[in-house]
Amino acid sequence: MSITTTTHLNFRGTARQALEFYGSVFGGDVTLATYADFGMPAGVPGADKVVFGQVENPDGIRLMAYDIPGADEDLRATSGTTSRQNGMTITDRPFFQSLRADSLDELAGYWNALAEGAAIVEPLAASSWSPGFGMLTDRFGVTWVLDVRVAYAG
């Protein structure tokens, strides 16, 4: 038996665009099902929104997402803030999505793609704990923490 966890992102009308964007960043398969696909009449507002969606690639990256029913405003306007002050990351967000790679070259490719239209909280650079660390809030309001994997003794 094996157990895995998958991040499930909640959007307010932009899940399709977000999943297509993440599919372009990470590659792999994008799967989408709308509320209409699950029986909501096509003419009802929101029937075209995503009730189940995911991106999954062969390297093990998997994200799930859906559109919150009846919530079609931009989630970034209501989801909180993240900033860098006095060497500390200040945030009121309940979580960050973490992406860890084995090398800076591998990580930089993901960083460059996610950074398109993003607010950079902390630029990707060497840190005291990793050869590469950065933080950004992407165009869909998701805050990503990206770093290079480091083997710690102990």
C-alpha positions as CSV (number, residue, x, y, z in Angstrom):
1,M,0.0,0.0,0.0
2,S,1.2,3.5,-0.7
3,I,-0.2,6.9,0.1
4,T,0.4,10.1,-1.7
5,T,-0.7,13.7,-1.1
6,T,-1.7,16.1,-3.8
7,T,-2.2,19.8,-3.6
8,H,-5.8,20.8,-4.5
9,L,-6.0,24.5,-5.5
10,N,-9.3,26.4,-5.3
11,F,-10.1,29.1,-7.8
12,R,-12.8,31.6,-8.5
13,G,-13.5,31.0,-12.1
14,T,-9.9,30.7,-13.4
15,A,-9.2,27.0,-12.7
16,R,-9.1,26.1,-16.5
17,Q,-6.6,28.9,-17.3
18,A,-4.5,28.0,-14.2
19,L,-4.4,24.3,-15.1
20,E,-3.5,25.0,-18.7
21,F,-0.7,27.4,-17.5
22,Y,0.7,24.8,-15.0
23,G,0.5,22.2,-17.8
24,S,2.7,24.5,-19.9
25,V,5.1,24.9,-17.0
26,F,5.4,21.3,-15.9
27,G,4.3,19.3,-19.0
28,G,2.3,16.2,-18.7
29,D,-1.4,15.7,-19.0
30,V,-4.1,18.2,-18.1
31,T,-7.5,16.7,-17.3
32,L,-10.6,18.9,-17.0
33,A,-14.3,18.2,-16.2
34,T,-16.9,20.9,-16.0
35,Y,-20.0,21.1,-13.9
36,A,-22.0,20.5,-17.1
37,D,-20.0,17.3,-17.7
38,F,-21.4,16.2,-14.3
39,G,-25.0,17.0,-15.1
40,M,-25.5,20.7,-14.6
41,P,-27.7,22.1,-17.5
42,A,-25.4,23.9,-20.0
43,G,-27.3,27.2,-19.8
44,V,-26.9,27.6,-16.0
45,P,-24.3,30.1,-15.0
46,G,-21.1,28.3,-14.0
47,A,-21.8,25.1,-15.9
48,D,-18.6,25.7,-17.9
49,K,-16.5,26.0,-14.8
50,V,-14.1,23.3,-13.7
51,V,-15.4,20.8,-11.1
52,F,-12.4,18.5,-11.4
53,G,-9.1,19.3,-12.9
54,Q,-5.5,18.1,-12.6
55,V,-2.1,18.3,-14.1
56,E,0.1,15.2,-13.8
57,N,3.5,14.7,-15.3
58,P,5.8,11.6,-15.5
59,D,8.2,13.2,-13.0
60,G,5.6,13.0,-10.2
61,I,4.3,16.5,-10.2
62,R,0.5,16.5,-9.6
63,L,-1.8,19.4,-9.0
64,M,-5.6,19.3,-8.7
65,A,-7.9,22.3,-9.0
66,Y,-11.5,23.3,-9.3
67,D,-13.6,26.5,-9.5
68,I,-15.5,27.3,-6.2
69,P,-19.2,27.2,-7.1
70,G,-20.7,30.6,-7.5
71,A,-17.4,32.4,-6.9
72,D,-16.2,34.1,-10.1
73,E,-14.1,36.9,-8.8
74,D,-10.3,37.0,-8.9
75,L,-9.0,35.0,-5.9
76,R,-5.9,37.2,-5.7
77,A,-8.1,40.1,-4.6
78,T,-9.2,38.2,-1.5
79,S,-6.5,35.7,-0.8
80,G,-4.0,37.7,1.3
81,T,-0.6,39.1,0.9
82,T,3.0,38.0,1.0
83,S,6.0,40.4,1.2
84,R,9.6,40.4,2.2
85,Q,10.6,42.7,5.0
86,N,13.8,42.9,7.1
87,G,15.1,39.6,5.8
88,M,11.8,37.8,6.7
89,T,8.9,36.6,4.6
90,I,5.7,38.1,6.0
91,T,2.5,36.5,4.9
92,D,-1.1,35.9,5.9
93,R,-1.5,33.0,3.5
94,P,-2.6,29.6,4.9
95,F,-0.1,27.7,2.7
96,F,2.6,27.8,0.1
97,Q,3.1,25.3,-2.8
98,S,6.6,24.0,-2.6
99,L,8.6,22.8,-5.6
100,R,12.0,21.2,-5.0
101,A,14.5,20.1,-7.6
102,D,17.8,18.3,-7.6
103,S,19.7,21.1,-9.4
104,L,19.5,24.8,-9.9
105,D,19.3,24.3,-13.7
106,E,16.2,22.2,-13.4
107,L,14.7,24.6,-10.9
108,A,15.4,27.7,-13.0
109,G,13.3,26.4,-15.9
110,Y,10.3,26.1,-13.6
111,W,11.0,29.4,-12.0
112,N,11.2,31.2,-15.3
113,A,7.9,29.8,-16.4
114,L,6.0,30.4,-13.2
115,A,7.4,33.9,-12.9
116,E,5.6,35.0,-16.1
117,G,3.0,37.5,-14.8
118,A,3.9,36.8,-11.1
119,A,4.8,39.0,-8.2
120,I,8.3,38.1,-7.1
121,V,8.5,37.9,-3.3
122,E,12.1,36.7,-3.2
123,P,14.2,36.3,-6.4
124,L,15.7,32.9,-7.2
125,A,19.2,33.0,-5.8
126,A,21.6,31.1,-3.5
127,S,20.7,31.2,0.2
128,S,22.4,30.1,3.3
129,W,20.4,26.8,3.2
130,S,20.2,26.1,-0.5
131,P,22.1,26.7,-3.8
132,G,18.8,28.1,-5.0
133,F,15.7,29.5,-3.3
134,G,13.0,31.8,-4.4
135,M,9.4,32.7,-3.7
136,L,6.7,34.2,-6.0
137,T,3.0,34.5,-6.2
138,D,1.9,33.5,-9.7
139,R,-0.7,35.2,-11.8
140,F,-3.4,33.0,-10.3
141,G,-2.6,34.0,-6.7
142,V,-0.8,30.8,-5.7
143,T,2.4,31.4,-3.7
144,W,5.2,29.1,-4.7
145,V,8.4,28.3,-2.7
146,L,11.1,26.9,-5.0
147,D,14.4,25.5,-3.8
148,V,17.2,23.1,-4.7
149,R,17.2,19.9,-2.6
150,V,20.0,19.7,-0.1
151,A,21.1,16.5,1.8
152,Y,21.4,17.3,5.5
153,A,23.5,15.2,7.9
154,G,21.7,13.5,10.7
